[in-house]
Amino acid sequence: MTLNPADLLDSLRWRYATKKFDPARKIPADQWAALEQALVLTPSSYGLQPWKFLVITDAALKARLRPASWNQAQIEDCSHLVVFLAKKDITEADLDRFIARTAEVRSTTPESLASYKGYMMGDLVNGPRHGIIGEWAARQVYIALGNFMTCAALLGIDTCPMEGLEPAKYDQILGLEGGAYRTLAACPAGYRAQDDKYASLPKVRFDPQDVLARR
């Protein structure tokens, strides 16, 4: 399967951080299902997937989250709101769960994957990286956020990545306190309003020679 390079670039030039959504327009169910699968298919280090994605469409819940989102209207006006959660810690139990799933999907045994588990244990659980495991998990989640926005753009769906929120208040509102995951970012998705002035502004990027090097 291939995508025309020109179409890819057109989609990336078309997308922008949407400041004003049309609250009357909703994402069709089949397109949203595809975006959910795109989240599931996001790559991650070791394949561990140290994340969860909360999809919020309930108007009352979005209204509660808006004050914790610097009062940004996109939270309420979007069709679907995705809250990106990062795993707080990685333990041996997490690795066992992943190994069991790998064995199930690939029709093998957990025992045959013992060396792979041992490698992950030495890095993420018992190694020095465990001291920054929350940061490691967060970096994986940002891969998912980028993948989500790109896939949405390819479908003609608008998004707005947001770190402009209060994670602790999100955790409280969403019942995450004391759990294994924490709020990292949010991304409203839907369709731009006709009068969003930012939609027509030229995209500001440095010249390719300023950010690309070839060796």
N, C-alpha and C positions, 0 to 999 in steps of 0.2 A: 504494500500500500504506500502510495506516495502522494504528497501534496505539492501543487505547483508553487515554486519559490515565490513568485510574485503574489500569489494569494496569501501565503504566510505573512509576508511583509506588509501587505495591505491590512491584514487583520491586526497586526501589532501596531501599525501606525494609527489605526482607527480607535483602538482602545485608549482609555485614559482613566484616571482616578475620578470616577463619576461623583460629582458634588450634589447633583439633584436628580433623584429618581422619579419616574412617573408611578405613583402609587396604584394607579388603576390597571397597570399592565403586569401580568403574572407570567412567569416562565412556564411554558408547556411541560406537562408531566414527563414526556419522553425525553426532552432535552435536559430536564433536571436530573432524571435518572442517569443519563450519560455523564453528567458532571459529578454525580456522587460516585460513579464507577471510576471516573478519572482520579478522584481523591484516593480511592482504594488502591488504584494501580500506581500511585506515586512511588518512585524509588526511594530507598533509605539505606543508610550505612548498615551493612550486614543483613539488610532486609528486615530489620527488627521492628520497624514501624512504631516508634515510641510516641504515639499520638492518638487523639480522638478528635472527631469533627462533630460538633453539635449543630444540627440544622434547625433553625428556628423560623417558623412561619406564624406562630401564634401572636396576634396583634397585642394582646395584653402583656405578654412577656417582652416583646420588643419595646413596648412603651416603658416598662420597668428598667430596661437596660439603657435607654437613651440618656438619662441623667448621668449614668456611669460611663458614658461615651462622649464626654465633653459636649453634651446636648446636640450632637450632630444628627441632622434630620434623616440622613441616609439609613440609620438604624431602623426607623419606623417605616420609611417610604419604600424600601426595597421589597422585592418579591420574596427573596429568601436571604436569611442572614446565617452565615457560617461562622461559628466561633471555633478557633483553632486552639486545641489543648495540647500541652506537652507533658510527657511523663516526668514526674518529679525525681524518680530514681529508677535504676535498672538493677534487678536482683537476679539471683540464680533461678528463682521461680519464673521470672520473665523469660529467661533463656530456655528453660524447660518447656514452657508453653510454645515458644517459637519452634523449637526443635520438634516437638510433637506435631505441630501443624505442618512443618516441612516434610516430615516422614509421611503424614497422611496424604498430602497433595502429590508427593513424588513416589508414592508406593514403595517406601523403604522402611527401615526401622530406626528408632532413635539411637540405638547402639551404633549403627553405621555412621552416625553424625557426631560421635563422641569427640573426635579431634576438633571439629568445628566449634562445638560448644566449649571445649577447653580453650581454644584460641580467644573466643569472646570473653570467657571468664577472666583470662589473663589480662585482657585489655580494659573491659568495661566494669567488671565487678571487683577484681582484686588489683588491677593496675592503677597507675597514677591518674589515668583519665577519669576514674571514678570520682575524683575530687572535684571535677567540673562536669559531672554527668548531666546536671540540669541544663547547662549551656550546650552540651553536645546534643541533647534531645531537642532543644529549641532550634538548633541549626537544621535538624532534620525536618522540623515542622515548617520552617520557611521554604524548604524545597517544595512541600505540599502546597503552600500558599501560592508560590510562583507558578506551579503546574496548574493549579485551579484557575488562576487569572488568564493564563495563556489559552487553556482549553475553552474557557468561557468566551474569549475573544474570537476564537475560531468558529464558535457557534453564533456569533453576533449578540452575545449577552454581555452587559456592562457589569463592572465590578468596581469596588473601591477598597483597597487594603487599608486597614486601620490599626495602628498602635496607639492612636489617640483615645485611650480608654483607661479605666482604673481596674487593673486585673483583680485586685483583692475584692472589690465590690462585685465584679462579675462572678467571681468564685462564690461569693455569698448568695447572690441572687439565683445562681444556677445550682446551688446545693453541692458545690465541689469541695467545700472546706473539709479538711481532714481526709480527703480522698487521694487517689494516686495521681491525679492530673491537675494541672493548673492552667488558667487562661493565659494565652500568649498574645493573640491578635484576633481580629474579627474581619470579616469581608462580606459586606452587603453585595447582593447580586440582583440584577433585574434589568430595567431598560431606562435609559436616560430620558429626562424630561425635555420637551421641545425647547424650553427656554433656559436650559443650562448653558450659560455663556462659556463655560470652560470646554465644552465639546468642540468648539470651533477654533480654539486657540492653537497656534502652531506648537508642535511638540518640541521641547527644548532638550537637546542632547549635544554633548561635545562631538566635534568632528571625529570620524573614525580613526584618523591618524593619532588623535590624542588619547585614545583608550585601547587601541588594538596594536599589538606588536607581533611581527612574524619573524621567526628565526629558523 
